[in-house]
Amino acid sequence: MEQRRVELSTPDGEMTTFVFHPTHGGPHPVVLYLMDAPSIRPALMDMASRLATAGYYVLLPFLFYRGMEYRELGTSDEDMHKRQELMGTVTPTNILGDAEALLAFADDDPAAADGPVGAVGFCMSGGLVVSIARAMPERVRAGASIHGAWLVRDGEDSPHLGLDAVDAELHFAWCADDPTAPVEDREVMEQALRGAGVTYTLDWHDDAVHGFAPPGPRYHRQASELHWERVHSLLRRNVG
């Protein structure tokens, strides 16, 4: 497994990004792997590596770069407050410049395959995946929102709007008890998906809570392994 850290230029600054891909057998289909609110940490790095071992070129960007240089955020009061501030620096609009920078980097790397790409997002990035698929239908053909937050929000760039432009198959892992994604938002999102004719699947988890996928205090093994199954099958059908 190859793993390295690079610095990518975006319209808003320098974005630290971690690259994972198999040593042999390339070039490999590209997958954008978008972090959750706890940010990049060993658990998320391990998940990106696990996905890459299945034959993908995985890009894991540090999305908080607009507010701080890369470092692992801890659980101190200072870091918790900092995290709350930093989440507001990532939006369904400015993520598009990040995605363009990531794909431009992959286009110049012979280890990355040309053609359709996938995107997987957790927590705050679940809706960002939908936004990228909406803005880049010619490239993004698979997207997964895993316990995604704020998929329905105020503003014209809300992920649930304009889905007629999406040409990707989407998957949603949705928790019944999730204050960042209430059941009313699920109903709005599904109505929008059906109205736009988007191909999608949705797993409804009533026994897991927001944050179930990465190892940690909210980890739920059954729900997490199901998300892996869904992500692998989604990518195989559409980009792999």
FENPENOR-V382712 format. One record per backbone hydrogen bond with DSSP energy under -0.5 kcal/mol. NH is the residue of the N-H (numbers start at 0). CO is the residue of the C=O. Records with the same first field share a line. If there is no record, write none. Layout:
BEGIN
NH = CO / CO
END
This chain:
BEGIN
1 = 20
3 = 18
5 = 16
7 = 5 / 14
9 = 12
12 = 9
14 = 7 / 12
15 = 13
16 = 5
17 = 59
18 = 3
19 = 57
20 = 1
27 = 110
28 = 54
30 = 56
31 = 117
32 = 30 / 58
33 = 31 / 119
34 = 60
38 = 35
44 = 40
45 = 41
46 = 42
47 = 43
48 = 44
49 = 45
50 = 46
51 = 47
52 = 48
53 = 49 / 50
54 = 51
55 = 51
56 = 28
57 = 19 / 55
58 = 30
59 = 17 / 57
60 = 58
61 = 15
62 = 60
64 = 61
66 = 63
67 = 63
79 = 75
80 = 76
81 = 77
82 = 78
83 = 79
84 = 80
85 = 81
86 = 82
87 = 83 / 84
88 = 85
89 = 86
90 = 88
94 = 90
95 = 92
97 = 93
98 = 94
99 = 95
100 = 96
101 = 97
102 = 98
103 = 99
104 = 100
105 = 101
106 = 102
107 = 103 / 104
108 = 105
109 = 107
111 = 108
112 = 27
116 = 138
117 = 29
118 = 141
119 = 31
120 = 143
121 = 33
122 = 145
124 = 121
125 = 122
126 = 148
128 = 124
129 = 125
130 = 126
131 = 127
132 = 128
133 = 129
134 = 130
135 = 131
138 = 135
139 = 135
140 = 116 / 138
141 = 116
142 = 168
143 = 118
144 = 170
145 = 120 / 143
146 = 144 / 172
148 = 122
149 = 179
152 = 150
157 = 154
159 = 150
160 = 157
164 = 161
165 = 162
168 = 140
169 = 198
170 = 142
171 = 200
172 = 144
173 = 171 / 202
175 = 204
177 = 175
180 = 177
184 = 181
185 = 181
186 = 182
187 = 183
188 = 184
189 = 185
190 = 186
191 = 187
192 = 188
193 = 189
194 = 190
195 = 191
196 = 192 / 193
197 = 192
199 = 197
200 = 169
202 = 171
203 = 201
204 = 173 / 202
205 = 203
209 = 176
211 = 208
218 = 215
219 = 211
223 = 219
224 = 220
225 = 221
226 = 222
227 = 223
228 = 224
229 = 225
230 = 226
231 = 227
232 = 228
233 = 229
234 = 230
235 = 231
236 = 232
237 = 233
238 = 234
239 = 234
END
